[in-house]
Each structure stands twice: as C-alpha cells, then as structure tokens.
C-alpha cells in the first residue's frame, strides 16, 4: 500500500521558495530580449524524440530557471513516483488502484503484478482478440457502420483517434460516435446508418454511466424495431470492466472485450475502448499507435530530466501556473485531422489535475491544473486569439504542427505553417504602436511541437507526451491525478431531480432557481 509518509507542503519546500525568489529577480524578463542576447537560443531550447520536436525557446526562462525547476521536481520525488506508476504500485490512493495504461502498450514481457497476478498475459490475450475481431470485420464487411456509444474517455479517446487517423481508415467502414444524453445525438446518427449493416460498440468501463446506458437501450430498441426481431445480440459489442452488466444487457460473451480497473477512463484509448477506431484503421496501425506511445514511455523513463520532453513541458507549466500566476493554457493543433485533440486533452488534463486537495487530504495552498482551451488553427485565430494577443490575462500556448501533410493541395500547407509560426512570433514580439488599440505587448509564451507527419506512431508518442506531462504536474502539486470525485455531485443531483421531474410541483423544497427553471420548462 501507499506509504503516507509525512510531507511538507510543496510551497514550503526550499526549492519552491527558491523559484519564487528567482521569478522576482527576473522581474520584467522579455522573451524577445532573450533572443536578441543569444542568437543560438533555439539550439539550446529545443528537443527531439524520434518524430517529434519540441521548441520551448519562446518561454520566459533562463538556464537557472530550468535548473531550479528540475531541483523542485527532484525534491518532489518525481523519479520515485514515476517508478511507482510504471511498476503498478497503488498511486491512485483514493480509489485504491494501480495506474497502468503504460502496460497496455509495452512489448516487454516482464511481469507487472497487480493484486498478486501478472497482468501482461491478459494484455496480450486482449490485443489478440481485438486483432482477430478487427481483421474479420474488415475482411467480411458484414458491418459497414460502427456506432460507438460511450462518454468521457470512452468517447473522446476513440473519436479523437478516429478523426486523427482518418487518413489510414478503410473508407468503406463508417464510424459514428454517440455520447450525449441529448436524444438528438442518437437520432441524427441513426439517420445515417443501415440497421442491417450496423454494429453498436458500447464502451463503458463501469457499464453504469447514465448517458451511455440510456443511449445503448434506445439504440437497441430502435434496432429491434428496424429489424423486426428481438434478437439483435449479433449487432452489439461491449468494452467494459463490468462483465455481469454486459451479460444482463444481453451481449454475448464472445462480444465482450475486457478492460481493467488499473486503466483510468481518460487513459483508456490504448485498451479495448479503442475497438471502434481499431476496426477503422486496422490492427497494424493500432499497434503502431501503441508502439509510438511506448517509445515516449521509454523516453520519459530514461532521458535525463533536462532533456526529457514530458518533464520539461510539465515544469514549464508549473512555472507558468505557480510562479507567473497564469490560469490557462491554449492548445492549437495546426492539422485538421486533430480537430478533436483539444477536447480529448481537456478531459485528460482537467479531470486529472482540476483538484485542490493534496495527498495528505489537506487543501492545497497553491494553484493546480490550468484551464485548457483551444481549437484547431487557423480557425482558432479567427475566434479566440484576440484574447491571446491583447487580453488582460496572459495565456501561454502550445502550437502543434505537422511538417508533412497527408493532403498536399497547392500552397495550403505552406500557408498553414506560416500562420502558426506567425502567431507564436507575434505573441512573443508584440508590436509597438502609438495607437493603444493597435499596440501589442508581446512577451506571451508558447511551445511549438512539430510532428514529422501525423502517423499512428507519431500520434501515440504525442498523446503519451501529454499524459506524462499531466502526471508530472500532479506529482509536483501533490494531488491524485487519477480519481474524478468532482464529477459525482452533479450526477447524484441529476438522479434526484429526474425523480421529481414528473411531480406536479417540482421540488418545492429546493432552491428557488432550480424550482423556477424546472417549472418553467414543464409549463411549455
Ligand atoms: O466523467 C466521469 C467518468 O468516470 C470519466 O472519467 C470516464 O471517462 C467517463 O465517466 C465514462 O465512464 P465509463 O467508461 O465508466 O462509462
């Protein structure tokens, strides 16, 4: 079990106070000036790992900042926590679970023991079953429409990856995603599919999530009506931990793909939750995605701290959040295929680090996870970038670019890249003007991450990069990044409210706003 040793608050660590003093000393440090003073700044502040390059030169940091940030990481025992995660120790202490999404992508057969059992053979068996199932479906084309029903990680993961890797997908297999409780999501999806040729994949770790189960039941009712038969079990598949509930729903045992409690919902892309997009892109490409993630795992485990991409990105984020008091992070992928990427990262980051109680069950005395916002470039430029350039709050940015496009049309890609680079330059340099409305302060930090090409392998590495960055920040902030107690209260209240919904006078004892809203809707 996790050793609840006494730890002093992070903000009382000498390494933390040294960073505060360093920040004060730097004062009004201008990133632009750092470039003017050092023409080789880019050479010193960029990193490669295989197909990914990280340029962090446009950050308000000096060698001393990096040194001090790494000293803080060491003081927070980052290396030992990393070891605990990879070896399956119970680091999700509130739920009493190991955190082993990395085991889903390891080619290494070294046993990882969870509750006395080696999990690696289970991972291998599960991948072999996924492969067999995908190969058969892709060959037979008995089903040409796949409808994934899930929510949260059980939707964002497969839908993001399906969109990101569409270039590699079999265009005769159409994958749809239904997540929302709003019946419109299901209704509009069902308009697009041929019932005879549709396979529903119900992805839910718990198989109790209200939205998913409501959608799954309604989809089954629709299919029964359409096919004129009660037995539609051939058209349903599940990815779940709750085998009993899948059975109760009527899903055949050989159509149930397991997931384990040591895989968190928002880290489940690498598991059977990825079945829908695995069918679309083929198992070989799914395996390449796992391999790319594994390669980033190895980099995270083995690269020295100062050259370690996830650690550097994480510690720069800590610098922004805790020492510059910046509340948000904008992520802009300049690749149309990554149009769901920010939604995915929002859950990954904010459900993990949106917490204010530390591992000693005490309120934290410092800021934790940032608000993540973003959209694809160049659309984001025409939407919220105004606030990045001239807003009263500084919002750091991650720009994600792909050097080669899958769709070279005329000068599009050159123009796209030029826009991305222009944005980070404008944010950093600003522009002096006598007209205050046309003046740009500049000095707004950014990272630029460049993938050689958006391949399954590179996407795997990119996603693992963000996973580990978020893990590192959770360690620095001394919070449990792997539970999600914050989403429970709303769910419980929704259940109470639905019970009262059909009563004549809705919840008269509740607050007047809740009462008023419900009565107004019911009067329509
Ligand atoms: O929103 C809470 C949450 O538990 C997420 O962490 C998870 O991704 C989502 O609900 C879906 O859960 P399940 O896969 O159990 O349906």
Boltz pocket constraint, residues with backbone or C-beta under 6 A from the ligand:
constraints:
  - pocket:
      binder: B
      contacts: [[A, 151], [A, 152], [A, 153], [A, 154], [A, 203], [A, 204], [A, 205], [A, 206], [A, 207], [A, 208], [A, 209], [A, 212], [A, 265], [A, 266], [A, 351], [A, 484], [A, 487]]
      max_distance: 6.0
